[in-house]
Amino acid sequence: MTPTRLVADRPYATYALIAVNFVVYALCIAQAGVGDPGRAALFANGDLLKSDVAAGEYWRLLTSGFLHFSVTHVAVNMLSLYILGRAVEPALGVARYLAVYFIALFGGSAAVMLFENDAALTAGASGAIYGLMGAMLVIILKSRVSPVPVLLIIGFNVVLSFSLPGISVLGHLGGLTFGAAATAAIVYLPGLVLPARRRTPQAASRVGWIALAALLVVALGLGIGAGLSYDGLTYIR
């Protein structure tokens, strides 16, 4: 299956995601005042903390990906999303691009739930953005172009994640892993499971979507399952 079957003339989904993130940040500022969006009720009810998810607030696995701690945080993430989205969205098409984005977001949240410190409070679009880095790497490999530039970018960002304080390394790595896996399911899996005589665009698309659905279930299952099995302390904000 060629990932350019569904081509977006402009990366409208990327623009929409950026707009949603900025609107959510503006609402947090409006609620909390300039300088500390974390004090907003919207932020407190949507960020990712293990004990909150364990209490049944599973929406946080999604909503935490649209919240940011500062104007620098949201600006850097949205610039990264703009750069990556302009390349990945036209290659995958709008629907598959959004599927990869949200699978990576849930994958990052799952990694946080499984492996992060119990007291860590996580928010930001970085997990999904790292998923787009993984997607870009898979697309480059499929195109038989040298992956070195993309590998250098990923490597630099991973090192940066480990070097800077307050960065959710696990969320980044979870997003990267699930984003790469989701894109591989689109561009490689149909060729592996379908015999040549049945490898039509329609059949390839079905295989890709079934795999994407399975990855979404896995990411959600890991995040929710980690919440259900959580036996740590309930942290008071």
C-alpha positions in Angstrom: 0.0 0.0 0.0 1.4 3.4 -1.0 0.9 5.9 1.8 0.3 8.7 -0.7 -3.0 7.3 -1.8 -4.9 9.8 0.2 -3.2 13.1 -0.2 -4.2 16.3 1.6 -3.6 19.5 -0.5 -3.0 21.3 2.7 -2.4 19.9 6.2 -5.8 21.0 7.5 -5.8 18.4 10.3 -2.5 19.7 11.6 -3.8 23.2 11.5 -6.9 22.1 13.4 -4.9 20.3 16.1 -2.7 23.4 16.6 -5.8 25.5 16.9 -7.4 23.2 19.5 -4.2 23.2 21.6 -3.9 27.0 21.5 -7.6 27.5 22.3 -7.3 25.1 25.3 -4.3 27.0 26.5 -6.1 30.3 26.2 -9.0 28.9 28.2 -6.6 27.8 30.9 -5.1 31.3 31.0 -8.5 32.9 31.1 -9.4 30.7 34.1 -6.2 30.9 36.0 -4.6 34.1 35.0 -1.4 34.8 33.1 1.6 32.8 34.2 0.2 29.7 35.7 -2.3 27.7 33.5 -1.9 24.8 35.9 -4.1 26.5 38.4 -7.0 26.4 35.9 -9.9 24.0 36.7 -9.7 22.9 33.0 -6.1 21.9 33.6 -6.7 20.2 36.9 -9.5 18.2 35.5 -7.6 17.1 32.4 -3.9 16.5 33.3 -2.5 13.0 33.8 -1.8 11.8 37.3 -1.8 8.1 38.0 -4.1 8.2 41.1 -6.7 10.3 39.1 -6.9 7.7 36.3 -7.0 4.9 38.9 -10.1 6.7 40.3 -11.8 6.2 37.0 -11.0 9.4 35.3 -9.9 7.7 32.1 -10.5 10.8 29.9 -7.2 12.1 31.2 -5.3 9.7 28.9 -6.6 11.9 26.1 -7.1 15.3 27.5 -3.6 15.6 29.0 -2.3 15.7 25.4 -4.0 19.1 24.9 -2.8 20.8 28.0 0.5 22.8 28.4 2.3 24.2 31.4 3.5 27.4 29.9 3.5 29.6 26.8 7.0 28.2 25.9 5.7 24.7 26.3 2.8 25.1 24.0 4.7 27.3 21.5 7.6 24.8 21.1 5.2 21.8 20.8 3.0 23.6 18.2 6.0 24.6 16.2 7.1 21.0 16.2 3.6 19.8 15.2 3.5 22.3 12.4 6.9 21.2 11.0 6.2 17.5 11.3 2.5 17.6 10.4 3.2 19.4 7.1 5.3 16.4 6.0 3.5 13.5 7.6 -0.2 14.5 6.9 0.1 14.7 3.1 2.0 11.4 3.0 -0.6 9.5 5.1 -3.8 11.3 4.3 -6.0 13.1 6.8 -7.8 10.1 8.4 -4.7 7.9 8.8 -2.7 10.8 10.0 -5.2 11.6 12.7 -5.3 7.9 13.6 -1.5 7.8 14.0 -1.5 11.0 16.0 -4.1 9.8 18.6 -2.6 6.3 18.8 0.7 8.0 19.6 -1.0 10.2 22.2 -2.6 7.3 23.9 0.7 5.3 23.7 2.5 8.1 25.4 -0.1 8.2 28.2 0.1 4.4 28.5 3.9 4.6 29.0 3.4 7.2 31.7 0.8 5.1 33.5 2.9 2.0 33.3 6.4 3.3 34.2 6.3 7.0 35.4 6.8 8.0 39.0 3.5 7.9 40.8 3.7 11.6 41.8 4.5 12.8 38.3 1.9 15.1 36.8 2.0 14.9 33.0 0.6 17.2 30.3 1.5 18.2 26.7 1.3 17.1 23.1 4.9 15.8 23.1 3.9 12.1 23.1 1.8 12.6 20.0 4.5 14.7 18.4 7.2 12.1 19.0 4.8 9.7 17.4 4.9 11.8 14.2 8.7 11.6 14.4 8.3 7.8 14.4 5.9 8.1 11.5 8.3 10.2 9.5 11.1 7.6 10.1 8.9 4.8 8.8 7.8 6.8 5.8 11.4 7.6 4.9 12.4 4.0 5.2 9.5 2.9 3.0 10.6 5.5 0.4 14.1 4.1 0.5 15.6 7.4 1.3 18.5 7.8 3.8 17.0 7.8 7.3 20.1 9.5 8.8 18.6 13.0 9.0 15.4 11.8 10.7 17.4 9.5 13.1 19.6 12.4 14.1 16.5 14.5 14.8 15.0 11.8 16.9 18.3 11.1 18.7 18.8 14.7 19.5 15.3 15.0 20.9 15.6 11.9 23.0 18.9 13.1 24.4 17.3 16.4 25.1 14.4 14.7 26.9 16.8 13.0 29.2 18.9 16.1 29.8 16.2 18.7 30.7 14.4 18.5 34.0 10.6 18.1 34.1 10.4 16.3 30.7 8.3 13.2 30.4 10.8 10.9 28.8 8.5 7.9 29.1 5.7 9.8 27.4 8.0 10.7 24.6 9.3 7.2 24.1 5.8 5.7 24.3 4.5 8.1 21.7 7.5 7.4 19.5 7.0 3.7 19.7 3.2 3.7 19.0 3.5 6.3 16.2 6.1 4.3 14.4 4.2 1.1 14.9 0.9 2.6 13.6 2.7 4.0 10.5 4.4 0.7 9.9 1.0 -1.0 10.1 -0.2 1.3 7.2 2.8 1.1 4.9 4.3 -2.3 5.6 1.7 -4.7 7.0 -0.5 -5.1 4.0 2.4 -6.3 1.9 3.4 -8.8 4.5 0.0 -10.4 5.1 -1.7 -10.1 1.8 -0.8 -12.4 -1.1 0.2 -10.5 -4.3 -3.1 -11.4 -6.1 -5.2 -9.9 -3.3 -3.1 -6.8 -2.7 -5.6 -4.3 -4.0 -5.8 -0.8 -2.6 -9.1 -1.6 -0.9 -7.7 -4.8 0.8 -4.5 -3.0 1.8 -6.6 -0.2 3.4 -8.7 -2.7 5.3 -5.6 -4.4 6.7 -4.1 -1.0 7.7 -7.3 0.1 9.5 -7.7 -3.2 11.3 -4.1 -2.9 12.6 -4.6 0.8 13.6 -7.8 -0.2 15.5 -5.9 -3.0 17.3 -3.0 -0.6 18.2 -5.5 1.9 19.6 -7.1 -0.8 21.7 -3.7 -1.9 23.0 -2.7 1.7 23.9 -6.0 2.3 25.7 -5.9 -1.1 27.3 -2.4 -0.5 28.7 -3.3 2.9 30.1 -6.6 1.8 31.6 -5.2 -1.4 32.8 -2.4 0.4 34.6 -5.0 2.6 36.3 -7.0 -0.4 37.4 -4.0 -2.1 38.9 -2.7 1.0 40.5 -2.2 0.6 44.3 -0.2 3.7 45.1 -1.1 6.8 47.1 -3.7 9.3 46.1 -1.9 12.6 45.6 -3.4 15.8 46.9 -2.9 18.7 44.6 
